[in-house]
Amino acid sequence: MRLLRRLAYWLRLRSNATDLMDELSFHREMVERDLVRGGMTPDTANAQARRAMGNETVMREASRAVWLSPALEALWQDAVYTLRDLRRHPTFTLGVTLTLALGIGANAAMFSLVDRLLFRAPALMIDPRTVHQVYLYRTSGGVESETGGQYVRNADIAKYSTAFSETATYVLRQLAVGTGAATRVRNIAIVSASFFGFFDAPPVIGRYYTAAEDAPPTPSAVAVLSRRVWETQFGARRDIIGSTLAIDAATYTIIGVAPDELVGLWPYQPPAAFIPVATYGPAKGYPTGRPRTATPSASARSSVGSLTSREQPRPPTSPTRCDAATRHSTRRTAESSI
C-alpha cells in the first residue's frame, strides 16, 4: 500500500508540490501571527518565524521524502534533464540512438543464433534430452583428430552397439539438383532411414524410405523432398510421388514430402531433400544415438570405443585384387575430404 501511495503522489507531483508550498506558508504565517500578538513588530515577527521554521527548501525536501523516495525523485529529475539536453542537441541524440539500436540489435541477433544452435532442441525431435551425438576420433603420431563417421564405423555402431536403443547417421552436403539450365546447388540431407524416427514429423504426402532401401549393396535411389521445394518447384502437386529428380550424378525417385518444420539439425540451412546414406558414396556422416534408459553415458562411450577399435577384415592376398582395393580406398578418402 505504501508503494501505491507513493506512486499516486508521483503521478500528481506538480499539484502536490503546490499544496506543500501553500501548507508551509500557512504554518509560517500562523507562527508569525502568534508572535505579533505577543507584541513583536511585523518585520521582527516575520524574521523570527522564518528562523523557527528553518530553511524552507530543506523543509520541502523532508516533507516530500515522506511520500516519495528521494532516489526515485532524483532519477526522475535526471531523466527530465537528460531529455531536455538531448532535445537541444539533435545530432548527438541521433548518434546515441543509432549506437544503441545497433548494439541491441547485434546482441539480440547473436543471442538468437547461439540459442538456436547450441541450447534449443531441434524442432520436432522426440525426447531430445536422451539423444547424443557420437564423435569419432583417432590418434596418429600422438595427434588426436576427428575422423568423421565412415560408413563402416556407423554400420558397426548401429549393428553391434548395445548402449543405444536406436541410432542414425546424418550429414549435410551442397549438391547440384536438377538438370540443364534448371540446375541449382541446394542443401541435401544425407541421412539413414532411422533418422526420421528421431522426429515426430509424419510426411505430408507419401512416405519416408525404409532401412531396406538404405542398405548396401543395392540401395534404392529414393528421395524425400522438403515441403518448401515441393511447393515452389513442383507447385504442391500431389502426383509428384513416383517422379524423378536428378541429385548430384544420380537420379532419385521421389517417394514423399517432409513437413516444413522438419529441418533436422540444420535450422539455418534447411535441406531441400533427404536421400539415403547408402546411395551417396562420399558421404562422411556423423552417428547419433539414443542411449537406453538404464545405460549411463560412460557405458555408452565405452561401448562405442570397443566397436571402433574392432579389427577390420584384411584385404585379399592376391596382388591384383589388393591393388584394386587400395586404389578404391584412396579414391574414397579423397572424395570424403572434399
N, C-alpha and C positions, 0 to 999 in steps of 0.2 A: 504493500500500500504506500509506503514511503517513496518508493521509486515512482509510482504512478503520480503521486502528488508533485514530485519534483519535475516530472515530465509535463504535467499540466501547467506548472509555473513557467517552465521554459517556453511552452507554446504561447503564453501570454506575457512574455518577458517585458516588452515595452510598456504595456498597461500596468503591470505590477511595479515596474521601476518608478513610474509616475506616482502611483499610490504610496510607495515607500517614501519618496521625497516629500509628499504632502504630509504624511504622518510624522516624519521627523521635524518638519517645520511647525506642525501643530504642537508637538511636545515642547519645542524650544519657546514658542510663544506663550505657552502655559507657564513655564518657569519664569519667563521674563515678566509676565503679568503678576505673578506672585511677588516678585522682587519689587516691582513698582508699588504694589500695595503695602509693602514693608517700609516704604519711604525712600527708595532709591530713585534717582532720575532715570528717564527712559534710556539715555545713552549708556549710563553705568549698568543698568539692568540688562540691556542687550549684550554688553560685553561679558557680564558675569554669567548670563545664560549660555553663551557660546562656550565659555570655559567649563561650565558644569556639564554640558552635553558632550564635550570633546570634539575631536576632528570629525566633521560631517561626512567626509569621504570614507573614513575608516568605519564610521557607524553604518553607512550604507553597505559597505562590503561585508561587515559582520552580520548584518541582517539578511542579506541575500544568501550568505553561506548556510543559513538555517534551512532554506528552501531549495537551494541549487548548489551542487558540488562546485567548489572553486575550480577544480581541474576541468570539469565539463564546460564551465563558463569561459575559462581561458582557451580551451580548444575551439569553442565557437568564435571567440574574438579573433583567434589566429586564422581560422578559416575565412572569416569575413575580410580580414586584412589581405590575405593571400589572393582571394578572388578579385578584390579591388586592384591589387598590384598587377595581376595578370591581365586585367582589362585595360590597364594603362599601357601595357607592352604587348601588343598582339603578335609581333614577330617571335618574341621569346616564348609566348604561350603556344604558338603553333609548333615550334621546335620541340618543346617539352611534351606536347600531346602526341606528336609523331613518334618520339623516342619511346614513350610509354606504350603506345599501341604496338610498335614493332617488337619491343621486349616481351610484352604479354602474349602477343600472337606467336612469336617464336617459341616461347616456353610452353604454351598450350599445345602447339603442334608437335613439339618434341615429346612432351609427356604422353600425348595420344599415341604417337608412334611406338614409344617404348612400352606403353601399357598394352597395346595390341599385340606386339611381337613377343614380349617377354613375360607378361603377367596374366593376360587374359587367355582363357582356354579357347582352342579352335572352335569355331562355330559348329554347332550340332554334334560335337563329339560326345559319345556316351561315357559318362563317369570319367572325366579327364584326369582325376586325381590318381587313378590306377594305371594310367598309360605312361610308359617310359620309352625314351629314345635310346637305342643301343649304339654306342660309338665303338668302332673297331680301330685299334692302334697296333703298330708293330714297331719293334726296336731293331735298328740296323746300325751297326758301328757305334753303339751307345747312344744313338739319337732316336727318340721316340717321335713317330709321325702318324697322322691319321691315314688309314688306307681306304676310307670309304667303305662301301659294302659290296664286295664282289658277289656275283650271283651264287657261286658255290657256297660261300660263307652264309649268305642269307638262307639258302636252302637247308644247310645244316642246322641253323638255329630253329627254323620252322619245323624241321622234321624230328630232331633229336632232343631239343630242349624240353625239360620237364618243369622249368621255372616259370614259363609263361603259359597262360591259358589260350592266348591267341597272338599271332604275330602278323606283321605286314611289312612290305618293302615299298619304298617310295623314292622318287627323285623328280625334280622339275627340270625340263630342258626346253630351250627355244628351238623349235623346228619349223621347217617350211611346211605350210599347209596349203593344199590346192595345187592346181596345175596351170601352166601358161601364165598369162598376164594377171590372173586372179590369185596367184601365189602370194601368201603373206607369212611372215615369220610370227609365230604365236607361241605362247607358253603351253607346253604339253606335259601333263602329269603322267609319268610312267610308274604305275602302281600295281601291286599284286592284287589278285582278286579279293583277298581277305581285307584289303584296305577299306572297302566300303562298309564292312561290318563294324568298324570303329565309330561310325556316324549314324545318327538317326535321321537318315535322308533318303527316303524311298524315291525312285526315279519318277520324273514327271510322266514320261511315256517309256514303253519298252522295259528293259531290264539291265542289270549290271552283268558283266561277264563272270563266269564261274572259274573255280580252281582248275577244272579240266581244260578250259580254254586258255589257261595261263601256265600250262605245264609243257616243258620240253619232252621229246624233241620236235613235236609238231604242234606248236601253239596256234591258236586261231587268231587271225588278224582282225580283231573286232575293236570297236571304239565306242566310247560313251561321250556324247557332246555335252558341253555346258549349256545351260538354258539361254544364256545371252547369245552365244553363237547360233543356236537353233533359231532364235527369234530374228536376229539381224541378218544372218546369211541365208537361212532357209525359210524365212517367213513363217516360222512356227507351224510348218506343215506336219500333220500327224502321220502322213505317209512316208516320212523320211526314213523310217525303220526299213532296213534292207538296202538302203542306198550306200554308195561307196564314197570314200573321201581319201585323197592322197595326203599322207603324212610322212614327211621325210622321203625315203626312197621306196616306201611300201604303200599299198592300197588297203585301206581298212574298211570293213563293213560296219555301218552304224547300227547299233543294237539298242540304244537307249539315250535318254536325255536326263542329265543330273539336275537337281533343283538349283536355283540361283544361289542359295545360301551355302551350297557345298563347294567350298574353295580349298578344302584340305588344310594344309599347314601354310598356305600362302595367301593371306588375306589381301596383301597389296600386289600380288601377282596372280590373280585368279586364272586357273588353267582354262584353255579353250576346249580341251578334250582330255579324256583319260584312256590310256592304252595299256595292255598287259606288259609286264616286265619281260616275259619270255620272248616277246616279239621284237624287242629292241635290244640288239646285242651290246652296244656301247654303254648301256645304262649302268651307272655306278650308284646303286640305290643304297639307302640307309634303312636298316631294320628298325621297326617299332614293335614293342611288345607290351602286353598287359599281364603283369605277374599274377600268379594265383593268389587267392586271398590270404592263405597261410604262409606264403613264401616271402621272407624278408628280402630287401634289396641286396644285401651282401650275398645271400644264397643265389640270387639271380645273376649277379656278376660272376660268381664262381662257376655257375652253370655255363654261361656264355664263354667264359675263358677256357673251360675244358673243351668246348666244342670247336673254338677257333684254333686250338693247338693240336687238333687231331691231324694225324698223318694223311696227306692226300695220296691218291693212287699214283704210283710211279708210271712214267711213260713206257711204252713197249721198248724192248731191247733192239728191235730192228732199226738199223741206221736210217733207212729211208723214212719209216713212219715216225721215228724220233725227231728227225729234222723237220718233218711237216708239222708235228705238234709244237715244236719250238717256234717256228715261224708264225703259226697261228696264235700262240700265246703272246708273241711280241707284237703282232698287229693289234690284238685286242687291247693290250696295255696301252699302246699309243692312242688308240681311239678313245679309251676311257679317260685319258688325261686331257683331252681337248675340251 
